[in-house]
Amino acid sequence: MVLFKRNPFGHILVVKRFLIQVFAVLTHRRYRGFNSLQIEGSEIITTLPDTNVLFISNHQTYFADVVAMFHVFNASLSGRQDTIKNIGYIWKPKLNIYYVAAKETMQAGLLPRILCYVGAITVERTWRSCGKDVTEKRDVNPNDTENIKIALSDGWVITFPQGTTKSFKPVRKGTAHIIKQHRPIVVPIVIDGFRRSFDKKGLRMKKKDILQSFIIKPPLEIDYDNDTIDQIVEKIEFAIEQHPSFLKVIPTEELKAAEELNKLRRWEY
């Protein structure tokens, strides 16, 4: 009998559970207290199988986005509908949740290295280094794609297919290749408000009383045999609302109306 059970990456599960619980307690008020996290579609989480699920999302901060997903997923699995009220859901967290992150980001300091143990699949970005785009792209590390395959076989994987926190950047084709090759259930998530709430890393609170939105959409319909890589990329762009067609000039009247609605929601909360 193994005293300390490990996941496929060698992480001791009891340690991983402890770290998830600690970070959940420390961050809960960032989404329910200092700010208001409005969730839609959490019932979709309860219908998903235990493995081979890929969550795709737009990206606004390095860490706050992923932390919110751990909260929402575990709250949903414990029976909470579109809410993370009552943090008791974290005492028995789902331990086979992983997220794709840039290796250079997860090696930049002690805290990222600890967060790495929670479930990071670190990858070397071929198009970016030290925070800057590179002209000569590097070859994909085969170990990176193999680790994503292992993670999908063991559980759920979160990825940010744009590979950056900047809005309306192109979706990387690597995500489409993973989808076509491993045929996961692909669940889109659209988030907003995190960039206004936190700093770029998602560690420091920047503003309070921000309405954060977290929308879980139904799984994408993908023809794994016949859809081309470009077609899958386009489906991803539309699903996470990062297709160029979403980039439009919004009339001043609409912006004012949206701001008034945010104020109303904030007071209601």
PAZAPA-4460 file (N, C-alpha, C; in steps of 0.05 Angstrom, whole numbers, plus 32768, in hexadecimal, padded with zeros to 4 digits):
% residues 269
    n_x    n_y    n_z   ca_x   ca_y   ca_z    c_x    c_y    c_z   seq   type   mol
   8011   7FE8   8000   8000   8000   8000   8012   8019   8000     1      M     A
   800C   802C   7FEE   801B   8044   7FED   8012   8058   8002     2      V     A
   8025   8062   8012   801D   8073   8028   8012   808E   801E     3      L     A
   8021   8099   800B   8018   80B3   7FFF   8013   80AF   7FE1     4      F     A
   7FFA   80AF   7FDA   7FF3   80AB   7FBE   7FFB   80C4   7FAE     5      K     A
   8005   80BF   7F95   800F   80D4   7F84   7FFF   80D4   7F6A     6      R     A
   7FFE   80EC   7F5D   7FF2   80ED   7F43   8007   80E6   7F2D     7      N     A
   8000   80E6   7F14   8013   80DD   7EFF   802C   80EE   7EFD     8      P     A
   802B   8106   7F09   8043   8118   7F08   8054   8116   7F21     9      F     A
   804D   8103   7F33   805D   80FE   7F4B   8055   8110   7F62    10      G     A
   8040   8120   7F60   8038   8132   7F76   8029   8121   7F8B    11      H     A
   8030   8125   7FA4   8022   8117   7FB9   8006   8124   7FBD    12      I     A
   7FF1   8114   7FBB   7FD6   811F   7FBA   7FCE   812C   7FD4    13      L     A
   7FD8   8121   7FEB   7FD0   812E   8004   7FDD   814A   8007    14      V     A
   7FF5   814D   7FFB   8002   8167   7FFB   7FF3   817A   7FE8    15      V     A
   7FEB   8170   7FD1   7FDC   8180   7FBE   7FC2   8189   7FCA    16      K     A
   7FB4   8177   7FD7   7F9A   817E   7FE4   7F9E   8194   7FF8    17      R     A
   7FB3   8192   8009   7FB9   81A6   801D   7FBE   81C1   8010    18      F     A
   7FCE   81C2   7FFB   7FD4   81DB   7FEE   7FBB   81E8   7FE2    19      L     A
   7FAA   81D8   7FD5   7F91   81E2   7FC9   7F80   81EE   7FDF    20      I     A
   7F7E   81E1   7FF6   7F6D   81EB   800B   7F78   8205   8017    21      Q     A
   7F92   8206   801A   7F9E   821F   8025   7F9A   8236   8012    22      V     A
   7FA0   8232   7FF8   7F9D   8248   7FE5   7F80   8250   7FE2    23      F     A
   7F6E   823C   7FE4   7F51   8242   7FE2   7F48   8254   7FF9    24      A     A
   7F50   824E   8011   7F49   825E   8028   7F54   827A   8026    25      V     A
   7F6D   827C   801C   7F7A   8296   801A   7F6E   82A8   8004    26      L     A
   7F62   829B   7FF0   7F59   82AB   7FD9   7F3B   82AE   7FD7    27      T     A
   7F2C   82A0   7FE7   7F0F   829F   7FE4   7F02   82BB   7FE4    28      H     A
   7F0B   82CC   7FF6   7EFF   82E7   7FF8   7F06   82F9   7FE0    29      R     A
   7F1A   82F1   7FD1   7F20   8301   7FB9   7F0A   82FF   7FA4    30      R     A
   7EFA   82E9   7FA6   7EE4   82E5   7F92   7EC9   82E7   7FA0    31      Y     A
   7EC8   82E5   7FB9   7EAE   82E7   7FC7   7EB3   82F7   7FE1    32      R     A
   7EB3   8311   7FDF   7EB8   8322   7FF5   7EC3   833D   7FEC    33      G     A
   7EDC   833D   7FE5   7EE8   8356   7FDA   7EDD   835C   7FBE    34      F     A
   7ED7   8346   7FAF   7ECB   8349   7F95   7EB4   8335   7F92    35      N     A
   7EA4   8337   7F7D   7E8D   8326   7F79   7E91   8315   7F60    36      S     A
   7E95   82FB   7F64   7E98   82E9   7F4D   7E7D   82DE   7F45    37      L     A
   7E73   82E7   7F2D   7E5A   82DE   7F23   7E5E   82C7   7F10    38      Q     A
   7E52   82B0   7F16   7E57   8297   7F07   7E3E   828F   7EF8    39      I     A
   7E42   8286   7EE0   7E2C   827B   7ECF   7E35   8260   7EC4    40      E     A
   7E23   824D   7EC3   7E27   8234   7EB6   7E35   821E   7EC7    41      G     A
   7E36   8221   7EE1   7E44   820E   7EF1   7E38   81F2   7EF0    42      S     A
   7E1F   81F0   7EE8   7E12   81D6   7EE6   7E20   81C4   7ED1    43      E     A
   7E2E   81D1   7EBE   7E3C   81C2   7EA9   7E53   81B1   7EB6    44      I     A
   7E5F   81BC   7ECB   7E76   81AF   7ED8   7E6D   8193   7EE2    45      I     A
   7E55   8191   7EED   7E4C   8178   7EF9   7E46   8163   7EE5    46      T     A
   7E44   816A   7ECC   7E3E   8156   7EB7   7E57   814A   7EAA    47      T     A
   7E6E   8154   7EB1   7E87   814C   7EA3   7E92   8133   7EAE    48      L     A
   7EA0   8123   7E9D   7EAD   810B   7EA7   7EC6   8112   7EB8    49      P     A
   7ED1   80FF   7EC5   7EE7   8104   7ED8   7F01   8109   7ECA    50      D     A
   7F04   8101   7EB1   7F1D   8105   7EA3   7F18   810F   7E86    51      T     A
   7F2E   8117   7E79   7F2E   811F   7E5D   7F1B   8137   7E57    52      N     A
   7F1D   814B   7E69   7F0E   8163   7E65   7F22   817A   7E63    53      V     A
   7F1F   818B   7E4F   7F30   81A1   7E4A   7F20   81BB   7E4D    54      L     A
   7F27   81CC   7E60   7F1B   81E6   7E63   7F2C   81FB   7E54    55      F     A
   7F1F   820A   7E43   7F2D   8220   7E35   7F21   823A   7E3E    56      I     A
   7F32   824E   7E41   7F29   8268   7E4C   7F3A   827E   7E41    57      S     A
   7F2E   8296   7E41   7F3E   82AE   7E3D   7F4E   82B3   7E57    58      N     A
   7F62   82C4   7E56   7F76   82C6   7E6B   7F79   82E3   7E73    59      H     A
   7F77   82E9   7E8D   7F7A   8305   7E96   7F90   8309   7EAB    60      Q     A
   7F96   82F5   7EBB   7FAC   82F7   7ECE   7FBB   82DC   7ECE    61      T     A
   7FD3   82DC   7ED9   7FE2   82C3   7EDA   7FD5   82AE   7EEB    62      Y     A
   7FCD   82B6   7F04   7FC4   82A2   7F17   7FA7   82A4   7F20    63      F     A
   7F9C   82BD   7F21   7F81   82C0   7F2C   7F6C   82B1   7F1C    64      A     A
   7F70   82AF   7F02   7F5D   82A1   7EF0   7F5B   8284   7EF8    65      D     A
   7F72   8277   7EFB   7F73   825B   7F02   7F68   8256   7F1E    66      V     A
   7F6F   8267   7F31   7F65   8263   7F4C   7F46   8265   7F4D    67      V     A
   7F3B   8277   7F3E   7F1E   8279   7F3C   7F11   8260   7F31    68      A     A
   7F1F   8254   7F1D   7F15   823B   7F12   7F15   8224   7F26    69      M     A
   7F2A   8222   7F36   7F2A   820E   7F4B   7F13   8212   7F5E    70      F     A
   7F0E   822B   7F65   7EF7   8230   7F77   7EDD   8228   7F6A    71      H     A
   7ED8   8231   7F52   7EBE   822C   7F44   7EBA   820E   7F3F    72      V     A
   7ECF   8201   7F35   7ECC   81E4   7F2F   7EC5   81D4   7F48    73      F     A
   7ED4   81D9   7F5E   7ECF   81CA   7F76   7EB4   81D1   7F83    74      N     A
   7EAD   81EA   7F82   7E92   81F2   7F8D   7E7C   81E5   7F7D    75      A     A
   7E7F   81E4   7F62   7E6A   81D8   7F51   7E68   81BA   7F57    76      S     A
   7E7F   81AD   7F59   7E7E   8190   7F5E   7E73   8189   7F79    77      L     A
   7E73   819C   7F8C   7E67   8197   7FA6   7E4A   819F   7FA8    78      S     A
   7E3E   81A7   7F91   7E22   81AC   7F91   7E1A   81CA   7F91    79      G     A
   7E2D   81DC   7F91   7E26   81F8   7F91   7E20   8202   7F75    80      R     A
   7E0A   8210   7F71   7E01   8219   7F57   7E09   8236   7F53    81      Q     A
   7E1D   823A   7F41   7E25   8255   7F3A   7E2D   8266   7F52    82      D     A
   7E3B   825A   7F65   7E44   8268   7F7C   7E5C   825A   7F89    83      T     A
   7E6D   826A   7F97   7E82   825E   7FA7   7E7D   8264   7FC4    84      I     A
   7E64   8269   7FCB   7E5D   826E   7FE7   7E63   8256   7FF8    85      K     A
   7E6D   825B   8010   7E74   8247   8024   7E8C   8236   8019    86      N     A
   7EA3   823C   8022   7EBC   8230   8018   7EBF   8213   8021    87      I     A
   7EAC   8208   802E   7EAD   81EC   8036   7EB2   81D9   801F    88      G     A
   7EAC   81E2   8006   7EAF   81D0   7FEF   7ECD   81C9   7FEB    89      Y     A
   7EDF   81D7   7FF6   7EFC   81D3   7FF0   7F08   81BD   8002    90      I     A
   7EF9   81B3   8015   7F05   819F   8027   7F07   8184   801A    91      W     A
   7EFA   8180   8003   7EFE   8168   7FF4   7F00   816F   7FD7    92      K     A
   7F17   817C   7FCF   7F19   8187   7FB4   7F1F   8171   7F9F    93      P     A
   7F19   8177   7F87   7F20   8166   7F70   7F3E   8169   7F6C    94      K     A
   7F4D   8153   7F6E   7F6A   8154   7F6D   7F76   8150   7F52    95      L     A
   7F65   8148   7F3E   7F70   8143   7F24   7F69   815A   7F10    96      N     A
   7F6C   8173   7F1A   7F6A   818B   7F0A   7F85   8196   7F04    97      I     A
   7F8B   819B   7EEB   7FA5   81A5   7EE3   7FA1   81BF   7ED3    98      Y     A
   7FB6   81CE   7ED1   7FB5   81E6   7EC0   7FD0   81EA   7EB1    99      Y     A
   7FCE   81F3   7E99   7FE5   81F8   7E88   7FF0   8213   7E8E   100      V     A
   800A   8215   7E93   8017   822F   7E9A   8033   8230   7E8E   101      A     A
   803C   8248   7E88   8056   824C   7E7D   806B   8245   7E92   102      A     A
   807F   8236   7E89   8094   822D   7E9C   80A2   8245   7EA9   103      K     A
   80A8   825A   7E99   80B7   8271   7EA4   80A7   827F   7EBA   104      E     A
   808C   827F   7EB7   807B   828C   7ECB   807B   827C   7EE5   105      T     A
   807A   8261   7EE3   8078   8251   7EFA   8093   824D   7F09   106      M     A
   80A9   8257   7EFC   80C3   8256   7F09   80CC   8270   7F14   107      Q     A
   80BA   8285   7F12   80C1   82A0   7F1A   80B9   82A5   7F37   108      A     A
   80C7   8298   7F4A   80C2   829D   7F66   80B8   8285   7F75   109      G     A
   80B7   8287   7F8F   80AF   8271   7FA0   8092   826A   7F9E   110      L     A
   8081   827F   7F9F   8064   827A   7F9E   805B   826C   7F84   111      L     A
   8064   8275   7F6C   805D   8266   7F54   8066   8249   7F55   112      P     A
   807D   8244   7F61   8087   8228   7F63   8075   8217   7F75   113      R     A
   806A   8224   7F8A   8057   8215   7F9B   803D   8211   7F8C   114      I     A
   8034   8226   7F7E   801B   8223   7F6E   801E   820E   7F58   115      L     A
   8036   820A   7F50   803C   81F5   7F3B   8034   81DA   7F45   116      C     A
   8038   81D5   7F5F   8032   81BB   7F6B   8014   81B6   7F6C   117      Y     A
   8004   81CB   7F6B   7FE7   81C9   7F6C   7FDC   81BB   7F53   118      V     A
   7FEB   81BE   7F3C   7FE1   81B1   7F24   7FEB   81BD   7F0A   119      G     A
   8001   81CB   7F0A   800A   81D8   7EF2   8018   81C4   7EDF   120      A     A
   8011   81C6   7EC5   801F   81B8   7EB0   8030   81CE   7EA2   121      I     A
   8049   81CF   7EA8   805A   81E5   7E9E   8062   81DF   7E81   122      T     A
   8060   81F3   7E70   8068   81F0   7E54   807B   8206   7E4C   123      V     A
   808C   8201   7E39   809E   8216   7E2F   8090   8223   7E17   124      E     A
   808A   823C   7E19   807D   824A   7E03   8091   824E   7DEC   125      R     A
   8088   8246   7DD4   8099   8247   7DBD   809B   8263   7DB1   126      T     A
   8087   8274   7DB7   8085   828E   7DAA   808C   82A5   7DBD   127      W     A
   8093   829F   7DD6   8097   82B4   7DE9   80AC   82AC   7DFD   128      R     A
   80BD   82BF   7E06   80D2   82BA   7E19   80D7   82D3   7E2A   129      S     A
   80D9   82D0   7E44   80DF   82E6   7E56   80CB   82FD   7E53   130      C     A
   80B1   82F6   7E4D   809D   830B   7E4B   809C   8319   7E30   131      G     A
   80AC   8310   7E1C   80AC   831D   7E02   80A9   8308   7DEC   132      K     A
   809B   8311   7DD7   8098   82FF   7DBF   80B4   82FC   7DB2   133      D     A
   80B8   82E3   7DA8   80D1   82DD   7D9A   80CC   82DA   7D7D   134      V     A
   80DF   82E2   7D6C   80DD   82E0   7D4F   80E2   82C3   7D46   135      T     A
   80F6   82B6   7D52   80FC   829B   7D4B   80EF   8288   7D5E   136      E     A
   80D9   827C   7D55   80CA   826A   7D67   80D9   8250   7D6B   137      K     A
   80D7   8246   7D84   80E5   822D   7D8B   80D3   8215   7D85   138      R     A
   80DF   81FE   7D84   80D0   81E5   7D7F   80C0   81DE   7D99   139      D     A
   80A9   81D2   7D95   8099   81C9   7DAB   80A7   81B3   7DBA   140      V     A
   80A8   81B5   7DD4   80B4   81A0   7DE5   80A0   8189   7DE6   141      N     A
   80A8   8171   7DDC   8096   815A   7DDC   808D   8152   7DF8   142      P     A
   809D   8158   7E0D   8096   8152   7E28   807E   8162   7E31   143      N     A
   807B   817A   7E26   8064   818B   7E2E   804A   817F   7E25   144      D     A
   8049   8177   7E0C   8030   816B   7E01   802A   8150   7E0E   145      T     A
   803F   8141   7E15   803C   8128   7E22   8030   812C   7E3E   146      E     A
   8039   8141   7E4C   802F   8146   7E67   8011   814E   7E66   147      N     A
   8009   815D   7E52   7FED   8165   7E4F   7FDC   814C   7E49   148      I     A
   7FE7   813A   7E39   7FD9   8120   7E34   7FD5   8111   7E4E   149      K     A
   7FEA   810F   7E5E   7FE9   8101   7E78   7FD4   810E   7E8A   150      I     A
   7FD4   8128   7E8B   7FC1   8137   7E9C   7FA4   8132   7E93   151      A     A
   7F9F   8132   7E79   7F84   812D   7E6F   7F7B   8110   7E75   152      L     A
   7F8E   80FE   7E75   7F87   80E2   7E7B   7F81   80DF   7E98   153      S     A
   7F8C   80F1   7EA9   7F87   80EF   7EC6   7F70   8100   7ED0   154      D     A
   7F6A   8116   7EC1   7F55   8127   7ECB   7F4E   813E   7EB9   155      G     A
   7F4B   8156   7EC4   7F43   816E   7EB5   7F5B   8180   7EB2   156      W     A
   7F5C   818E   7E9B   7F72   81A0   7E95   7F66   81BC   7E8D   157      V     A
   7F71   81D0   7E99   7F6A   81EC   7E93   7F80   81F8   7E81   158      I     A
   7F79   8204   7E6B   7F8D   8211   7E5A   7F83   822C   7E50   159      T     A
   7F95   823E   7E4B   7F8F   8258   7E40   7F9B   8259   7E24   160      F     A
   7F8B   8253   7E10   7F96   824E   7DF5   7FA3   8266   7DE8   161      P     A
   7F9F   827E   7DF2   7FAD   8295   7DE7   7FCA   8297   7DF2   162      Q     A
   7FCF   828B   7E08   7FEA   828B   7E13   7FF3   82A5   7E1E   163      G     A
   7FE1   82B8   7E23   7FE8   82D2   7E2D   7FD0   82DE   7E3B   164      T     A
   7FD5   82F2   7E4C   7FBF   8300   7E5A   7FB4   8317   7E49   165      T     A
   7FC0   831C   7E32   7FB7   8332   7E21   7F9E   8329   7E11   166      K     A
   7F8A   833B   7E10   7F71   8334   7E02   7F75   8333   7DE4   167      S     A
   7F65   8322   7DD7   7F63   8320   7DBA   7F7D   8319   7DAC   168      F     A
   7F8F   830B   7DBA   7FA6   8300   7DAD   7F9E   82E5   7DA0   169      K     A
   7FAD   82DD   7D8B   7FA5   82C4   7D7D   7FA6   82AC   7D8F   170      P     A
   7F93   829A   7D89   7F93   8280   7D97   7FA9   826F   7D8B   171      V     A
   7FB9   8263   7D9C   7FCF   8252   7D93   7FC5   8237   7D88   172      R     A
   7FD1   822F   7D72   7FC7   8216   7D65   7FCE   81FD   7D75   173      K     A
   7FE0   8200   7D88   7FE7   81E9   7D99   7FCF   81DD   7DA7   174      G     A
   7FBD   81EF   7DB1   7FA5   81E6   7DBE   7F93   81D6   7DAC   175      T     A
   7F91   81DF   7D93   7F80   81D1   7D7F   7F8C   81B5   7D79   176      A     A
   7FA7   81B4   7D78   7FB4   819A   7D73   7FAE   8187   7D8A   177      H     A
   7FAF   8191   7DA3   7FA9   8180   7DBA   7F8D   8176   7DB9   178      I     A
   7F7A   8187   7DB2   7F5E   8180   7DB0   7F5A   816A   7D9B   179      I     A
   7F66   816E   7D84   7F62   815B   7D6E   7F6F   8140   7D74   180      K     A
   7F86   8141   7D82   7F94   8128   7D87   7F89   8118   7D9F   181      Q     A
   7F81   8126   7DB4   7F78   8118   7DCD   7F5A   8118   7DD0   182      H     A
   7F4B   8126   7DC0   7F2E   8126   7DC0   7F21   812A   7DDB   183      R     A
   7F29   813F   7DEA   7F1C   8144   7E03   7F01   8151   7DFF   184      P     A
   7EF1   8151   7E14   7ED9   8163   7E15   7EE4   817F   7E1A   185      I     A
   7EDD   8192   7E0A   7EE8   81AD   7E0B   7ED2   81C0   7E16   186      V     A
   7ED8   81CB   7E2D   7EC4   81DD   7E3B   7ECF   81F9   7E3B   187      V     A
   7EC2   820C   7E2E   7ECB   8228   7E2E   7EC3   8237   7E47   188      P     A
   7ED4   8249   7E50   7ECE   825A   7E66   7ED6   8277   7E5E   189      I     A
   7EC5   828A   7E64   7ECA   82A6   7E5E   7ECA   82B5   7E79   190      V     A
   7EE1   82C2   7E7F   7EE3   82D1   7E98   7EE6   82EF   7E92   191      I     A
   7EDF   82FF   7EA6   7EE3   831C   7EA3   7EE4   8328   7EBF   192      D     A
   7EF1   833F   7EC1   7EF2   834D   7EDB   7F0C   8347   7EEA   193      G     A
   7F1A   8332   7EE3   7F32   832A   7EF1   7F49   833E   7EEC   194      F     A
   7F4A   8349   7ED4   7F5F   835C   7ECE   7F5C   8376   7EDE   195      R     A
   7F43   837D   7EE4   7F3D   8395   7EF3   7F41   8390   7F11   196      R     A
   7F3D   8377   7F1A   7F3E   8370   7F36   7F5B   836D   7F40   197      S     A
   7F6C   8360   7F2F   7F86   8358   7F38   7F9C   8364   7F27   198      F     A
   7FB5   8362   7F31   7FCC   8369   7F20   7FD0   8354   7F0B   199      D     A
   7FE4   8357   7EFA   7FE8   8345   7EE4   7FEC   8328   7EED   200      K     A
   7FFB   8325   7F03   8000   830A   7F0D   7FE8   82FE   7F1A   201      K     A
   7FD5   830E   7F23   7FBE   8304   7F31   7FC3   82FE   7F4E   202      G     A
   7FD8   8309   7F59   7FDF   8304   7F75   7FD7   831C   7F87   203      L     A
   7FD8   8334   7F7C   7FD2   834C   7F8C   7FB7   8358   7F84   204      R     A
   7FA7   835E   7F98   7F8D   836B   7F93   7F92   8388   7F89   205      M     A
   7F85   838F   7F73   7F89   83AA   7F68   7F70   83BB   7F6E   206      K     A
   7F58   83B0   7F6C   7F40   83BE   7F72   7F2C   83AC   7F7F   207      K     A
   7F1A   83B7   7F8F   7F05   83A8   7F9D   7EEA   83AF   7F90   208      K     A
   7ED6   839F   7F97   7EBB   83A4   7F8D   7EB9   83A2   7F6F   209      D     A
   7EC8   8390   7F63   7EC7   838C   7F46   7EB5   8373   7F41   210      I     A
   7EA4   8376   7F2D   7E93   8360   7F25   7EA3   834E   7F12   211      L     A
   7EAA   8336   7F1C   7EB9   8323   7F0C   7EA5   830F   7F00   212      Q     A
   7EA7   8309   7EE7   7E95   82F6   7EDA   7EA4   82DD   7ED2   213      S     A
   7E96   82C6   7ED4   7EA1   82AC   7ECF   7E8C   829B   7EC2   214      F     A
   7E8D   8299   7EA7   7E78   828C   7E98   7E83   8271   7E8D   215      I     A
   7E75   825C   7E94   7E7C   8241   7E8A   7E69   823B   7E74   216      I     A
   7E73   8235   7E5C   7E62   822F   7E45   7E61   8211   7E40   217      K     A
   7E4C   8208   7E31   7E4A   81EC   7E2B   7E62   81E2   7E1A   218      P     A
   7E69   81C9   7E1C   7E80   81BE   7E0D   7E7E   81C5   7DEF   219      P     A
   7E95   81C9   7DE3   7E96   81CF   7DC6   7E8E   81B7   7DB6   220      L     A
   7E81   81BB   7D9F   7E7C   81A6   7D8C   7E93   81A4   7D79   221      E     A
   7EA3   818F   7D7A   7EBB   818C   7D69   7EBA   8172   7D5B   222      I     A
   7EBF   8173   7D41   7EC2   815B   7D31   7EE0   8154   7D31   223      D     A
   7EE8   8143   7D43   7F05   813E   7D46   7F12   8132   7D2D   224      Y     A
   7F02   8125   7D1C   7F0D   8119   7D04   7F0F   812D   7CED   225      D     A
   7EFB   813E   7CEA   7EF8   814E   7CD2   7EFE   816C   7CD6   226      N     A
   7EFC   8176   7CEE   7F02   8193   7CF2   7F20   8197   7CEF   227      D     A
   7F28   81AC   7CE1   7F44   81B2   7CDE   7F4E   81C2   7CF6   228      T     A
   7F68   81C4   7CF8   7F74   81D3   7D0E   7F6A   81F0   7D0E   229      I     A
   7F68   81FC   7CF7   7F5F   8218   7CF5   7F42   821A   7CFE   230      D     A
   7F31   8206   7CF6   7F15   8207   7CFE   7F12   8205   7D1D   231      Q     A
   7F23   81F4   7D29   7F22   81F1   7D46   7F2B   820A   7D54   232      I     A
   7F40   8217   7D49   7F4A   8230   7D54   7F33   8245   7D53   233      V     A
   7F25   8246   7D3D   7F10   825A   7D3A   7EF9   8254   7D4E   234      E     A
   7EF3   823B   7D52   7EDE   8234   7D66   7EE7   823D   7D82   235      K     A
   7F00   8239   7D88   7F0B   8241   7DA2   7F08   8260   7DA5   236      I     A
   7F10   826E   7D90   7F0F   828C   7D92   7EF3   8296   7D97   237      E     A
   7EE0   828A   7D89   7EC4   8293   7D8E   7EBB   828A   7DAA   238      F     A
   7EC2   8272   7DB2   7EB8   8267   7DCC   7EC2   8278   7DE4   239      A     A
   7EDB   8281   7DE3   7EE6   8290   7DF9   7EE4   82AF   7DF4   240      I     A
   7ED5   82B5   7DDE   7ECE   82D1   7DD7   7EE8   82E2   7DD3   241      E     A
   7EFA   82D6   7DC4   7F13   82E4   7DBD   7F17   82E4   7D9F   242      Q     A
   7F02   82DE   7D90   7F04   82E1   7D73   7F05   82FF   7D6B   243      H     A
   7F13   8306   7D56   7F15   8322   7D4F   7EFA   8330   7D4B   244      P     A
   7EE5   8321   7D45   7ECB   832D   7D41   7EC0   8339   7D5B   245      S     A
   7ECA   832F   7D72   7EC1   833A   7D8B   7ECE   8355   7D91   246      F     A
   7EE4   835B   7D83   7EF2   8374   7D87   7EE5   838A   7D77   247      L     A
   7ED4   8399   7D84   7EC6   83AE   7D76   7EC5   83C7   7D87   248      K     A
   7EBF   83DD   7D7B   7EBC   83F6   7D8B   7EA1   83F6   7D98   249      V     A
   7EA1   83F8   7DB2   7E88   83F8   7DC1   7E7F   8415   7DC5   250      I     A
   7E66   841C   7DBE   7E5C   8437   7DC2   7E5E   8440   7DDF   251      P     A
   7E62   8459   7DE3   7E65   8464   7DFE   7E4C   845E   7E0F   252      T     A
   7E34   845F   7E02   7E1C   845A   7E10   7E1B   843E   7E1C   253      E     A
   7E25   842A   7E0C   7E26   840F   7E16   7E39   840C   7E2D   254      E     A
   7E50   8419   7E2C   7E64   8418   7E41   7E58   8423   7E5B   255      L     A
   7E4A   843A   7E59   7E3E   8446   7E71   7E28   8434   7E7C   256      K     A
   7E18   8428   7E6B   7E03   8416   7E74   7E0F   83FE   7E83   257      A     A
   7E24   83F3   7E78   7E32   83DC   7E84   7E3D   83E4   7E9F   258      A     A
   7E48   83FB   7EA1   7E54   8404   7EBB   7E3E   8408   7ED0   259      E     A
   7E27   8413   7EC8   7E11   8416   7EDA   7E07   83FB   7EE4   260      E     A
   7E06   83E8   7ED1   7DFD   83CD   7ED9   7E11   83C0   7EEC   261      L     A
   7E2B   83C4   7EE8   7E3F   83BA   7EFB   7E3B   83C6   7F17   262      N     A
   7E35   83E0   7F18   7E31   83ED   7F31   7E19   83E1   7F3F   263      K     A
   7E03   83DC   7F30   7DEB   83D1   7F3B   7DF0   83B5   7F46   264      L     A
   7DFF   83A5   7F37   7E05   838A   7F40   7E16   838A   7F59   265      R     A
   7E28   839E   7F5A   7E3A   839F   7F71   7E2A   83A6   7F8A   266      R     A
   7E17   83B9   7F88   7E07   83C0   7F9F   7DF4   83A9   7FA7   267      W     A
   7DEA   839C   7F93   7DD8   8385   7F99   7DE7   836F   7FA8   268      E     A
   7E00   836B   7FA0   7E10   8357   7FAD   7E16   835E   7FCA   269      Y     A
***
